[in-house]
């Protein structure tokens, strides 16, 4: 069947009626009478040569054919609405979906985003925080700010900044620590990157210990646990400067270790849009301490 021959108003009438379970409620949503809705649905049934509803004394019930058609139309109308909503005052708003690890989002990105929004009012930025392991394709990400070594399969990666790790803990815990060896008596909170504590102890000139303590997939949650006295976290100091400045957590030792950096990444199969390019140029300039003009 040629879709172009289907009456759009009748499709809208059917979708609203099926979704709301009532011709009357559909009429209220679409601002037409219940009779008009009924006629439009009947016209669609005549074109399709099937019954979409069973008319009962107390209302209408979808037939199998109606059940098959409803999700397709609902998705189509939602997609149309989303696309049309991107037009505003004669301008087209580009949607940019960015994934970002939580520590970078709260520790660096969020305070600077108003600058980007002010310079790019027609980019509709959508942030998705995650634990560094999102699937860009499955999660619908245009780009992804993540922590690591910059080597991800089929992915472009542009380095933003290094992220040295150091022990962070509550002030009460820090009061018990006079040398790195004292950490061996404390629970060492861990991320899923199992070698981080071993690397830090090697940098401090100590043999790697057998770590004990909780494991986290989020630096934010790990540092929060440390702040509550549950152990010592090994986390990127620069992302928690606000917490350190407030005295909520303490960096008991200056020794740091580097296990990775923050990178802006996007799929090689993904053509860079105008919004992606503007965000990339702004982000890399901001990360290097300069400004995009």
ZICOR-V235681 format. One record per run of one state. SS is the DSSP state (2 for helix, 1 for strand, 0 for the rest). FROM is the first residue (numbers start at 1). TO is the last residue. If there is no record, write none. Layout:
SS_FROM_TO ; SS_FROM_TO
This chain:
0_1_2 ; 2_3_5 ; 0_6_7 ; 2_8_20 ; 0_21_22 ; 2_23_30 ; 0_31_33 ; 2_34_48 ; 0_49_52 ; 1_53_56 ; 0_57_58 ; 1_59_62 ; 0_63_63 ; 2_64_84 ; 0_85_86 ; 1_87_88 ; 0_89_90 ; 1_91_92 ; 0_93_93 ; 1_94_101 ; 2_102_119 ; 0_120_122 ; 1_123_130 ; 0_131_142 ; 1_143_148 ; 0_149_154 ; 1_155_162 ; 0_163_164 ; 1_165_169 ; 0_170_170 ; 2_171_174 ; 0_175_179 ; 2_180_185 ; 0_186_187 ; 1_188_191 ; 0_192_195 ; 2_196_203 ; 0_204_214 ; 1_215_216 ; 0_217_218 ; 2_219_227 ; 0_228_231 ; 1_232_236 ; 2_237_246 ; 0_247_249 ; 1_250_250 ; 0_251_256 ; 1_257_257 ; 0_258_260 ; 1_261_267 ; 0_268_273 ; 2_274_287 ; 0_288_293
